[in-house]
């Protein structure tokens, strides 16, 4: 079904979820959740800065368990690659500059070189140079040779406007068809290349699914839908190692996974665009000081990124919160 912005955000289920989400962003509706972060991945000083306790994840290693009352709490805890928000922003600024240079150089003699450099900067930040996802995404990019800049341009255009062309993504064969691709790597490229476009990875998808579930459970019981409405069916994925630590499903409210391949690219692009619209409107309505500046949407995305780290404890009460 074609995707239309006005029709989507005008859907009653979406409207009500946006209103709920705006209250969550502002802190008027607390999220009150517990999450355990792997201790060996935390940035220096995290445990001293944020109150918590040490525990062990089932089937895993030691975790540092913290309690978050609001999304703002989670944003303040944000880290990636053992660096906080500001340090990561510096790295993203480098990737964004490379993308802008590549876009400005399209149609020029070195457009392929500039496009590949931009992709390299994005994937290096997102995965680490030399890791499997970095290699796979860069192999895909370089495999398209002189067509790469055009494919990325098609992708940017297809994700914007009132009627995004989701069918432009995937094609029958990602490499042979010369069509844009969407996955955990390319959502990062488009988020840096476009306005009001978030990085939609498995963690952000899990967080959105969790908040949809909380919203549905907040509806008076006799009025609750029997399942997750299609338009709120945000997709999620686990990190390396599989498992279901990020599955937001519970009871009758089940959420499907993100997946690869041409059809996976289409589904990923669709939920990415829908999430962009929902978060943009909820952010404007919330008018929360912690995410009201120019990079407010990126800060909100960062908070969701932290929320979706591990959902196995979200419905537990933290002993420290009980004592507060």
C-alpha positions as a Markdown table, in Angstrom:
| # | Residue | x | y | z |
|---|---|---|---|---|
| 1 | Unk | 0.0 | 0.0 | 0.0 |
| 2 | Unk | 1.4 | 3.4 | -0.9 |
| 3 | Unk | 2.6 | 5.5 | 2.0 |
| 4 | Unk | 1.0 | 9.0 | 2.5 |
| 5 | Unk | 2.0 | 11.3 | 5.3 |
| 6 | Unk | -1.4 | 12.9 | 5.8 |
| 7 | Unk | -3.2 | 9.6 | 5.8 |
| 8 | Unk | -0.7 | 8.0 | 8.2 |
| 9 | Unk | -0.6 | 10.7 | 10.8 |
| 10 | Unk | -4.3 | 11.2 | 10.5 |
| 11 | Unk | -5.0 | 7.6 | 11.5 |
| 12 | Unk | -6.8 | 7.6 | 14.9 |
| 13 | Unk | -4.4 | 5.0 | 16.3 |
| 14 | Unk | -1.4 | 7.0 | 15.2 |
| 15 | Unk | -2.8 | 10.3 | 16.5 |
| 16 | Unk | -3.4 | 8.8 | 19.9 |
| 17 | Unk | 0.0 | 7.2 | 20.0 |
| 18 | Unk | 1.6 | 10.5 | 19.1 |
| 19 | Unk | -0.3 | 12.2 | 21.9 |
| 20 | Unk | 0.9 | 9.5 | 24.4 |
| 21 | Unk | 4.4 | 9.7 | 23.1 |
| 22 | Unk | 4.5 | 13.5 | 23.6 |
| 23 | Unk | 3.6 | 13.0 | 27.2 |
| 24 | Unk | 6.4 | 10.4 | 27.6 |
| 25 | Unk | 8.9 | 12.8 | 26.0 |
| 26 | Unk | 7.9 | 15.6 | 28.3 |
| 27 | Unk | 8.1 | 13.4 | 31.3 |
| 28 | Unk | 4.4 | 13.9 | 32.2 |
| 29 | Unk | 4.0 | 10.1 | 31.6 |
| 30 | Unk | 6.9 | 8.3 | 33.3 |
| 31 | Unk | 8.3 | 5.2 | 31.7 |
| 32 | Unk | 9.7 | 3.8 | 35.0 |
| 33 | Unk | 11.8 | 1.0 | 33.7 |
| 34 | Unk | 14.8 | -1.0 | 34.7 |
| 35 | Unk | 17.6 | -1.9 | 32.3 |
| 36 | Unk | 20.9 | -3.7 | 32.6 |
| 37 | Unk | 23.9 | -2.6 | 30.5 |
| 38 | Unk | 26.9 | -4.9 | 29.9 |
| 39 | Unk | 29.6 | -3.7 | 32.3 |
| 40 | Unk | 32.5 | -4.4 | 29.9 |
| 41 | Unk | 31.0 | -1.9 | 27.4 |
| 42 | Unk | 30.3 | 1.0 | 29.6 |
| 43 | Unk | 32.3 | 4.2 | 29.2 |
| 44 | Unk | 34.7 | 5.2 | 32.0 |
| 45 | Unk | 32.9 | 6.7 | 35.0 |
| 46 | Unk | 29.4 | 5.5 | 34.1 |
| 47 | Unk | 28.9 | 3.6 | 37.3 |
| 48 | Unk | 30.1 | 6.5 | 39.4 |
| 49 | Unk | 27.8 | 8.9 | 37.6 |
| 50 | Unk | 24.6 | 6.9 | 37.6 |
| 51 | Unk | 23.2 | 5.0 | 40.7 |
| 52 | Unk | 22.6 | 1.3 | 40.1 |
| 53 | Unk | 23.7 | -2.2 | 41.2 |
| 54 | Unk | 25.7 | -5.1 | 39.6 |
| 55 | Unk | 23.9 | -8.2 | 38.5 |
| 56 | Unk | 24.2 | -11.0 | 36.0 |
| 57 | Unk | 22.2 | -11.4 | 32.8 |
| 58 | Unk | 20.6 | -14.8 | 32.3 |
| 59 | Unk | 22.9 | -16.7 | 30.0 |
| 60 | Unk | 25.3 | -13.8 | 29.9 |
| 61 | Unk | 27.9 | -11.8 | 31.8 |
| 62 | Unk | 27.8 | -9.1 | 34.5 |
| 63 | Unk | 25.5 | -6.1 | 33.9 |
| 64 | Unk | 25.1 | -2.7 | 35.6 |
| 65 | Unk | 21.4 | -2.3 | 36.4 |
| 66 | Unk | 19.9 | 1.2 | 36.5 |
| 67 | Unk | 16.5 | 2.7 | 36.8 |
| 68 | Unk | 15.1 | 5.3 | 34.4 |
| 69 | Unk | 12.0 | 7.3 | 35.2 |
| 70 | Unk | 11.9 | 9.3 | 32.0 |
| 71 | Unk | 13.4 | 9.3 | 28.5 |
| 72 | Unk | 15.4 | 12.3 | 29.6 |
| 73 | Unk | 17.1 | 10.0 | 32.1 |
| 74 | Unk | 18.0 | 7.6 | 29.4 |
| 75 | Unk | 19.4 | 10.3 | 27.2 |
| 76 | Unk | 21.7 | 11.5 | 29.9 |
| 77 | Unk | 23.0 | 7.9 | 30.2 |
| 78 | Unk | 23.6 | 7.7 | 26.4 |
| 79 | Unk | 26.8 | 6.1 | 25.2 |
| 80 | Unk | 28.0 | 4.3 | 22.1 |
| 81 | Unk | 31.4 | 2.8 | 21.5 |
| 82 | Unk | 32.3 | 3.8 | 25.1 |
| 83 | Unk | 31.7 | 7.5 | 24.3 |
| 84 | Unk | 29.0 | 9.9 | 25.4 |
| 85 | Unk | 26.6 | 11.9 | 23.3 |
| 86 | Unk | 28.9 | 14.9 | 22.7 |
| 87 | Unk | 31.9 | 12.8 | 21.6 |
| 88 | Unk | 29.7 | 10.7 | 19.3 |
| 89 | Unk | 28.3 | 13.9 | 17.8 |
| 90 | Unk | 31.8 | 15.0 | 16.8 |
| 91 | Unk | 32.2 | 11.7 | 14.9 |
| 92 | Unk | 28.8 | 12.1 | 13.3 |
| 93 | Unk | 29.7 | 15.7 | 12.2 |
| 94 | Unk | 32.7 | 14.2 | 10.3 |
| 95 | Unk | 30.4 | 11.7 | 8.6 |
| 96 | Unk | 27.8 | 14.4 | 7.9 |
| 97 | Unk | 30.5 | 16.7 | 6.3 |
| 98 | Unk | 31.6 | 13.8 | 4.0 |
| 99 | Unk | 28.0 | 13.3 | 2.9 |
| 100 | Unk | 27.5 | 17.0 | 2.2 |
| 101 | Unk | 30.7 | 17.0 | 0.2 |
| 102 | Unk | 29.6 | 13.9 | -1.8 |
| 103 | Unk | 26.2 | 15.4 | -2.5 |
| 104 | Unk | 27.7 | 18.7 | -3.7 |
| 105 | Unk | 30.1 | 16.7 | -5.9 |
| 106 | Unk | 27.5 | 14.6 | -7.6 |
| 107 | Unk | 27.6 | 14.8 | -11.4 |
| 108 | Unk | 31.3 | 15.6 | -11.0 |
| 109 | Unk | 34.3 | 13.6 | -12.2 |
| 110 | Unk | 35.0 | 12.2 | -8.7 |
| 111 | Unk | 31.4 | 11.6 | -7.5 |
| 112 | Unk | 32.1 | 7.8 | -7.0 |
| 113 | Unk | 35.2 | 8.5 | -4.8 |
| 114 | Unk | 33.2 | 11.1 | -2.7 |
| 115 | Unk | 30.2 | 8.8 | -2.4 |
| 116 | Unk | 32.4 | 5.9 | -1.2 |
| 117 | Unk | 34.2 | 8.1 | 1.2 |
| 118 | Unk | 30.9 | 9.3 | 2.7 |
| 119 | Unk | 29.7 | 5.7 | 3.1 |
| 120 | Unk | 33.1 | 4.7 | 4.7 |
| 121 | Unk | 32.7 | 7.5 | 7.3 |
| 122 | Unk | 29.2 | 6.4 | 8.2 |
| 123 | Unk | 29.9 | 2.7 | 8.4 |
| 124 | Unk | 33.2 | 3.3 | 10.3 |
| 125 | Unk | 31.3 | 5.2 | 13.0 |
| 126 | Unk | 28.4 | 2.8 | 13.1 |
| 127 | Unk | 30.2 | -0.5 | 13.2 |
| 128 | Unk | 33.9 | -0.1 | 13.4 |
| 129 | Unk | 36.2 | -0.4 | 10.4 |
| 130 | Unk | 36.9 | -4.0 | 9.5 |
| 131 | Unk | 33.9 | -5.6 | 11.2 |
| 132 | Unk | 31.5 | -7.7 | 9.3 |
| 133 | Unk | 28.7 | -5.2 | 8.9 |
| 134 | Unk | 31.2 | -2.5 | 7.8 |
| 135 | Unk | 32.7 | -4.9 | 5.2 |
| 136 | Unk | 29.3 | -6.0 | 3.9 |
| 137 | Unk | 27.9 | -2.5 | 3.5 |
| 138 | Unk | 31.1 | -1.2 | 1.9 |
| 139 | Unk | 31.2 | -4.2 | -0.4 |
| 140 | Unk | 27.7 | -3.4 | -1.5 |
| 141 | Unk | 28.6 | 0.3 | -2.0 |
| 142 | Unk | 31.8 | -0.3 | -4.0 |
| 143 | Unk | 30.1 | -3.1 | -6.0 |
| 144 | Unk | 27.8 | -0.5 | -7.7 |
| 145 | Unk | 30.9 | 1.4 | -8.9 |
| 146 | Unk | 29.9 | 4.6 | -10.9 |
| 147 | Unk | 26.2 | 4.0 | -10.1 |
| 148 | Unk | 26.6 | 4.4 | -6.4 |
| 149 | Unk | 26.0 | 8.2 | -6.2 |
| 150 | Unk | 22.8 | 7.8 | -8.3 |
| 151 | Unk | 21.5 | 5.0 | -6.2 |
| 152 | Unk | 22.0 | 7.0 | -3.0 |
| 153 | Unk | 20.4 | 10.0 | -4.6 |
| 154 | Unk | 17.4 | 7.9 | -5.5 |
| 155 | Unk | 17.2 | 6.6 | -1.9 |
| 156 | Unk | 17.3 | 10.1 | -0.5 |
| 157 | Unk | 14.5 | 11.3 | -2.8 |
| 158 | Unk | 12.4 | 8.2 | -2.2 |
| 159 | Unk | 12.4 | 8.7 | 1.6 |
| 160 | Unk | 11.2 | 12.3 | 1.5 |
| 161 | Unk | 8.0 | 14.2 | 0.7 |
| 162 | Unk | 4.4 | 13.5 | 1.4 |
| 163 | Unk | 4.4 | 10.3 | -0.6 |
| 164 | Unk | 7.7 | 8.4 | -0.1 |
| 165 | Unk | 8.4 | 5.8 | -2.7 |
| 166 | Unk | 9.1 | 2.8 | -0.5 |
| 167 | Unk | 9.0 | 0.5 | -3.5 |
| 168 | Unk | 12.3 | 2.1 | -4.7 |
| 169 | Unk | 14.1 | 0.0 | -2.0 |
| 170 | Unk | 15.3 | -3.5 | -2.3 |
| 171 | Unk | 14.4 | -4.5 | -5.8 |
| 172 | Unk | 14.6 | -8.1 | -6.8 |
| 173 | Unk | 18.3 | -8.3 | -6.2 |
| 174 | Unk | 20.1 | -5.5 | -4.2 |
| 175 | Unk | 23.3 | -5.6 | -6.2 |
| 176 | Unk | 22.1 | -6.4 | -9.7 |
| 177 | Unk | 19.1 | -4.1 | -9.8 |
| 178 | Unk | 20.9 | -1.0 | -8.8 |
| 179 | Unk | 18.2 | 0.0 | -6.3 |
| 180 | Unk | 18.7 | 1.6 | -2.8 |
| 181 | Unk | 19.1 | -0.6 | 0.2 |
| 182 | Unk | 17.9 | -0.2 | 3.8 |
| 183 | Unk | 19.4 | -1.9 | 6.9 |
| 184 | Unk | 21.2 | -0.9 | 10.1 |
| 185 | Unk | 24.0 | 0.7 | 8.1 |
| 186 | Unk | 22.1 | 2.6 | 5.4 |
| 187 | Unk | 19.6 | 4.0 | 7.9 |
| 188 | Unk | 22.6 | 5.8 | 9.4 |
| 189 | Unk | 23.6 | 7.2 | 6.0 |
| 190 | Unk | 20.0 | 8.6 | 5.3 |
| 191 | Unk | 19.7 | 9.9 | 8.8 |
| 192 | Unk | 22.7 | 12.1 | 8.3 |
| 193 | Unk | 21.9 | 13.0 | 4.7 |
| 194 | Unk | 18.2 | 14.0 | 5.3 |
| 195 | Unk | 16.4 | 16.4 | 7.7 |
| 196 | Unk | 14.1 | 14.9 | 10.3 |
| 197 | Unk | 15.2 | 11.4 | 9.6 |
| 198 | Unk | 16.2 | 9.1 | 12.5 |
| 199 | Unk | 18.7 | 6.2 | 12.7 |
| 200 | Unk | 16.2 | 3.3 | 12.8 |
| 201 | Unk | 18.2 | 0.3 | 14.1 |
| 202 | Unk | 17.0 | -2.8 | 16.0 |
| 203 | Unk | 17.3 | -1.0 | 19.4 |
| 204 | Unk | 15.3 | 2.0 | 18.3 |
| 205 | Unk | 12.7 | -0.3 | 16.8 |
| 206 | Unk | 12.5 | -2.3 | 20.0 |
| 207 | Unk | 12.1 | 0.9 | 22.0 |
| 208 | Unk | 9.2 | 2.1 | 19.8 |
| 209 | Unk | 7.6 | -1.2 | 20.0 |
| 210 | Unk | 7.8 | -1.2 | 23.8 |
| 211 | Unk | 6.3 | 2.3 | 23.9 |
| 212 | Unk | 3.5 | 1.2 | 21.6 |
| 213 | Unk | 2.8 | -1.7 | 24.0 |
| 214 | Unk | 2.8 | 0.6 | 27.0 |
| 215 | Unk | 0.4 | 2.9 | 25.1 |
| 216 | Unk | -2.0 | 0.1 | 24.2 |
| 217 | Unk | -1.9 | -1.2 | 27.8 |
| 218 | Unk | -2.8 | 2.3 | 29.0 |
| 219 | Unk | -6.1 | 2.2 | 27.1 |
| 220 | Unk | -9.1 | 1.2 | 29.2 |
| 221 | Unk | -9.2 | -2.6 | 29.1 |
| 222 | Unk | -12.6 | -2.9 | 27.4 |
| 223 | Unk | -11.4 | -0.6 | 24.6 |
| 224 | Unk | -7.9 | -2.2 | 24.1 |
| 225 | Unk | -7.4 | -3.6 | 20.6 |
| 226 | Unk | -6.9 | -7.4 | 20.3 |
| 227 | Unk | -3.5 | -7.0 | 18.7 |
| 228 | Unk | -1.0 | -4.3 | 17.6 |
| 229 | Unk | -2.6 | -2.1 | 14.9 |
| 230 | Unk | -0.7 | -2.5 | 11.6 |
| 231 | Unk | 0.2 | 1.2 | 11.5 |
| 232 | Unk | 1.9 | 0.9 | 14.9 |
| 233 | Unk | 3.7 | -2.4 | 14.2 |
| 234 | Unk | 7.3 | -1.1 | 14.5 |
| 235 | Unk | 9.9 | -3.7 | 13.7 |
| 236 | Unk | 12.8 | -4.6 | 16.0 |
| 237 | Unk | 16.0 | -6.7 | 15.9 |
| 238 | Unk | 18.5 | -8.0 | 18.4 |
| 239 | Unk | 22.2 | -7.3 | 18.3 |
| 240 | Unk | 25.0 | -9.8 | 17.6 |
| 241 | Unk | 24.3 | -13.2 | 19.2 |
| 242 | Unk | 20.6 | -13.3 | 18.6 |
| 243 | Unk | 18.2 | -14.1 | 21.4 |
| 244 | Unk | 15.1 | -12.1 | 22.4 |
| 245 | Unk | 16.6 | -9.5 | 24.8 |
| 246 | Unk | 15.1 | -6.7 | 22.7 |
| 247 | Unk | 11.7 | -8.2 | 21.8 |
| 248 | Unk | 9.0 | -5.7 | 22.9 |
| 249 | Unk | 6.2 | -8.3 | 22.5 |
| 250 | Unk | 4.1 | -9.3 | 25.5 |
| 251 | Unk | 0.8 | -11.2 | 25.6 |
| 252 | Unk | -1.4 | -10.4 | 22.7 |
| 253 | Unk | 0.8 | -7.5 | 21.6 |
| 254 | Unk | 3.4 | -9.0 | 19.3 |
| 255 | Unk | 5.9 | -7.2 | 17.1 |
| 256 | Unk | 7.7 | -8.6 | 14.1 |
| 257 | Unk | 11.4 | -8.5 | 13.4 |
| 258 | Unk | 13.4 | -6.5 | 10.9 |
| 259 | Unk | 15.0 | -8.7 | 8.3 |
| 260 | Unk | 17.3 | -8.5 | 5.3 |
| 261 | Unk | 16.9 | -9.0 | 1.6 |
| 262 | Unk | 14.9 | -6.9 | -0.9 |
| 263 | Unk | 11.6 | -7.2 | 0.9 |
| 264 | Unk | 13.3 | -6.5 | 4.2 |
| 265 | Unk | 14.7 | -3.3 | 2.7 |
| 266 | Unk | 11.1 | -2.2 | 1.8 |
| 267 | Unk | 9.7 | -3.0 | 5.3 |
| 268 | Unk | 12.7 | -1.3 | 7.0 |
| 269 | Unk | 12.3 | 1.8 | 4.9 |
| 270 | Unk | 8.6 | 2.0 | 5.6 |
| 271 | Unk | 8.9 | 1.8 | 9.4 |
| 272 | Unk | 11.8 | 4.2 | 9.3 |
| 273 | Unk | 9.7 | 6.8 | 7.5 |
| 274 | Unk | 6.7 | 6.2 | 9.8 |
| 275 | Unk | 8.9 | 6.6 | 12.9 |
| 276 | Unk | 10.3 | 9.9 | 11.5 |
| 277 | Unk | 6.8 | 11.3 | 11.2 |
| 278 | Unk | 5.6 | 10.1 | 14.6 |
| 279 | Unk | 8.7 | 11.3 | 16.5 |
| 280 | Unk | 8.8 | 14.6 | 14.7 |
| 281 | Unk | 5.2 | 15.5 | 15.7 |
| 282 | Unk | 5.5 | 14.1 | 19.2 |
| 283 | Unk | 8.7 | 16.1 | 19.7 |
| 284 | Unk | 7.0 | 19.3 | 18.6 |
| 285 | Unk | 4.0 | 18.7 | 20.9 |
| 286 | Unk | 6.1 | 17.8 | 23.9 |
| 287 | Unk | 8.2 | 21.0 | 23.9 |
| 288 | Unk | 10.6 | 19.3 | 26.3 |
| 289 | Unk | 13.7 | 21.4 | 27.1 |
| 290 | Unk | 16.1 | 18.4 | 27.0 |
| 291 | Unk | 15.4 | 17.8 | 23.3 |
| 292 | Unk | 14.1 | 21.2 | 22.1 |
| 293 | Unk | 17.3 | 22.4 | 20.3 |
| 294 | Unk | 18.4 | 21.9 | 16.7 |
| 295 | Unk | 19.5 | 18.4 | 17.4 |
| 296 | Unk | 16.4 | 17.5 | 19.4 |
| 297 | Unk | 15.3 | 14.7 | 17.2 |
| 298 | Unk | 18.8 | 13.1 | 17.4 |
| 299 | Unk | 18.7 | 13.4 | 21.2 |
| 300 | Unk | 15.3 | 11.7 | 21.3 |
| 301 | Unk | 16.7 | 9.0 | 19.0 |
| 302 | Unk | 19.6 | 8.6 | 21.5 |
| 303 | Unk | 17.2 | 8.1 | 24.4 |
| 304 | Unk | 15.3 | 5.4 | 22.4 |
| 305 | Unk | 18.6 | 3.8 | 21.5 |
| 306 | Unk | 19.3 | 3.3 | 25.2 |
| 307 | Unk | 15.7 | 2.2 | 26.0 |
| 308 | Unk | 16.0 | -0.6 | 23.4 |
| 309 | Unk | 19.3 | -2.0 | 24.7 |
| 310 | Unk | 17.8 | -4.8 | 26.7 |
| 311 | Unk | 14.1 | -5.1 | 27.4 |
| 312 | Unk | 14.3 | -8.2 | 29.6 |
| 313 | Unk | 14.0 | -6.2 | 32.8 |
| 314 | Unk | 11.7 | -3.3 | 31.8 |
| 315 | Unk | 8.8 | -4.5 | 33.8 |
| 316 | Unk | 10.8 | -5.0 | 37.0 |
| 317 | Unk | 11.0 | -2.3 | 39.7 |
| 318 | Unk | 14.5 | -1.3 | 40.7 |
| 319 | Unk | 15.0 | -1.7 | 44.4 |
| 320 | Unk | 16.7 | 1.7 | 44.5 |
| 321 | Unk | 13.6 | 3.3 | 42.9 |
| 322 | Unk | 11.4 | 1.6 | 45.5 |
| 323 | Unk | 13.4 | 3.2 | 48.3 |
| 324 | Unk | 13.4 | 6.7 | 46.8 |
